[in-house]
Amino acid sequence: MHYLVTIGYETEQVDRNGNNRLQKLKYALEAESAEEAMLVAAKYREGDIRASETLSIVKLPIECVIDRKNTPEFYKS
């Protein structure tokens, strides 16, 4: 299964209340469950020096991924 994970990274911009604003980035990742997706996202975030948090995880309703790695026959000349 594929999940869409939204991660919020703190920026140096400050809102009216003095809190750092979040830059929200979305990542598609493959996992067997939402729990596994959370663990993979946490490991991914460990490699970044910016303060961050996982904001949401939702299942992506896709049938398959068509790319050069999974289906190279469609990319041959």
URCORBEL-V531276 format. One record per residue. N is the residue number from 0. RES is the residue in three letters. PHI is phi in degrees with one decimal (NA if undefined). D_FIRST is the distance of its C-alpha to the first C-alpha in Angstrom with 2 decimals. Layout:
((N	RES	PHI	D_FIRST) (N	RES	PHI	D_FIRST))
This chain:
((0	MET	NA	0.00) (1	HIS	-116.9	3.74) (2	TYR	-126.2	6.71) (3	LEU	-102.1	10.31) (4	VAL	-108.0	12.69) (5	THR	-103.1	16.39) (6	ILE	-116.1	18.91) (7	GLY	-101.0	22.60) (8	TYR	-106.2	25.14) (9	GLU	-69.3	28.78) (10	THR	-110.9	31.22) (11	GLU	-83.8	34.98) (12	GLN	-73.4	35.56) (13	VAL	-119.2	36.81) (14	ASP	-85.0	36.68) (15	ARG	-61.0	39.76) (16	ASN	-89.0	39.26) (17	GLY	87.1	39.17) (18	ASN	-89.9	35.47) (19	ASN	-67.2	33.49) (20	ARG	-77.0	31.27) (21	LEU	-103.6	27.54) (22	GLN	-97.7	25.91) (23	LYS	-95.0	22.41) (24	LEU	-118.6	19.92) (25	LYS	-112.6	16.30) (26	TYR	-129.7	13.71) (27	ALA	-95.2	10.29) (28	LEU	-140.5	8.44) (29	GLU	-100.4	5.71) (30	ALA	-157.6	5.72) (31	GLU	-82.0	5.90) (32	SER	-155.1	7.53) (33	ALA	-64.7	9.45) (34	GLU	-64.2	12.21) (35	GLU	-65.3	10.74) (36	ALA	-60.7	9.77) (37	MET	-63.3	13.42) (38	LEU	-65.8	14.80) (39	VAL	-64.8	13.41) (40	ALA	-63.2	14.73) (41	ALA	-65.0	17.94) (42	LYS	-65.2	18.49) (43	TYR	-62.7	18.05) (44	ARG	-68.2	20.59) (45	GLU	-58.9	22.99) (46	GLY	-79.8	23.90) (47	ASP	-111.9	25.24) (48	ILE	-81.8	28.73) (49	ARG	-73.9	28.20) (50	ALA	-69.4	27.79) (51	SER	-151.4	24.34) (52	GLU	-151.5	22.14) (53	THR	-80.9	18.58) (54	LEU	-92.3	19.22) (55	SER	-158.2	16.04) (56	ILE	-137.0	12.29) (57	VAL	-132.0	10.69) (58	LYS	-71.9	7.48) (59	LEU	-87.5	7.63) (60	PRO	-84.0	8.67) (61	ILE	-117.5	8.41) (62	GLU	-77.9	9.09) (63	CYS	-160.9	9.14) (64	VAL	-106.5	10.60) (65	ILE	-101.7	14.32) (66	ASP	-149.7	16.07) (67	ARG	-63.3	18.84) (68	LYS	-76.5	16.90) (69	ASN	-80.5	14.56) (70	THR	-136.0	17.22) (71	PRO	-65.6	20.59) (72	GLU	-63.4	22.64) (73	PHE	-80.8	22.23) (74	TYR	-106.2	23.72) (75	LYS	-74.3	26.80) (76	SER	-78.0	30.12))
